């Protein structure tokens, strides 16, 4: 009996030691979890993709160039129409007409409501049917986030764009995160077409999801928009003509000579590297963080870009 009891004590102590070692190993592993910077530093060349010049826009302001990646998978008609507007130089010499704090920057024709002064659209379309969402397809690579969402059943990333989907309705759509580009409209869903556009410069206005057509996102130059002087008019519209912010031009990157292009590449969101990046954003492994949230929301996962090595 004593021997059996002693064996049980020894066995129990051994199990305790194994559990303690496993716990210590787990803690050590957590300590070694990479930061976002470390994940990106370890990324392989194949984890990045170049921007497609045919689906990239250059918005030229006095302060510099804003680079916009289009999303034809989600809004093919709007992406094509904005390119058509750019190619007929519709936006050249127009203005940023709205800068609303914590909301949007908007550009277009300041005289759009005056038929006699409004700039004429020559070959593009003035309005389009809304492209608020699209059918879900199994062929679309969707990288889901694990922590849920307030506005949608599921959120994640498609080709670098923040998106949401609803399996029950079979619909997929882009969401209003910082830097997303959309088409302004009136009360009617089909009253926009890309001649008046906006960029989110503040806290994500997710209530606009599926109420406006999103057709792209800024991948470089956001500081040129988010730092603009706030307008004092209703909803941030600029009231005095002398305060309008001029647009030098809007061009399709493919139409620019190669030497004048901004060669960027974007981190792919269908890779293990991106999954690790998301986890680093959830876990906050940087030593500065005393409380680690362990979860993340869609608009708090910026998709990195970098200058492409030629």
HELIX and SHEET records of a PDB file:
HELIX    1   1 UNK A    2  UNK A   31  1                                  30    
HELIX    2   2 UNK A   36  UNK A   41  1                                   6    
HELIX    3   3 UNK A   45  UNK A   47  5                                   3    
HELIX    4   4 UNK A   53  UNK A   55  5                                   3    
HELIX    5   5 UNK A   76  UNK A   87  1                                  12    
HELIX    6   6 UNK A  206  UNK A  208  5                                   3    
HELIX    7   7 UNK A  222  UNK A  226  1                                   5    
HELIX    8   8 UNK A  234  UNK A  236  5                                   3    
HELIX    9   9 UNK A  241  UNK A  243  5                                   3    
HELIX   10  10 UNK A  253  UNK A  255  5                                   3    
HELIX   11  11 UNK A  258  UNK A  260  5                                   3    
HELIX   12  12 UNK A  272  UNK A  283  1                                  12    
HELIX   13  13 UNK A  298  UNK A  300  5                                   3    
SHEET    1   A 3 UNK A  48  UNK A  50  0                                        
SHEET    2   A 3 UNK A 264  UNK A 267 -1                                        
SHEET    3   A 3 UNK A 305  UNK A 307 -1                                        
SHEET    1   B 9 UNK A  56  UNK A  61  0                                        
SHEET    2   B 9 UNK A  64  UNK A  70 -1                                        
SHEET    3   B 9 UNK A 213  UNK A 220 -1                                        
SHEET    4   B 9 UNK A 180  UNK A 183 -1                                        
SHEET    5   B 9 UNK A 197  UNK A 200 -1                                        
SHEET    6   B 9 UNK A 104  UNK A 108 -1                                        
SHEET    7   B 9 UNK A  95  UNK A  99 -1                                        
SHEET    8   B 9 UNK A 245  UNK A 252 -1                                        
SHEET    9   B 9 UNK A  56  UNK A  61 -1                                        
SHEET    1   C 5 UNK A 134  UNK A 135  0                                        
SHEET    2   C 5 UNK A 171  UNK A 174 -1                                        
SHEET    3   C 5 UNK A 161  UNK A 166 -1                                        
SHEET    4   C 5 UNK A 154  UNK A 158 -1                                        
SHEET    5   C 5 UNK A 143  UNK A 144 -1                                        
END                                                                             
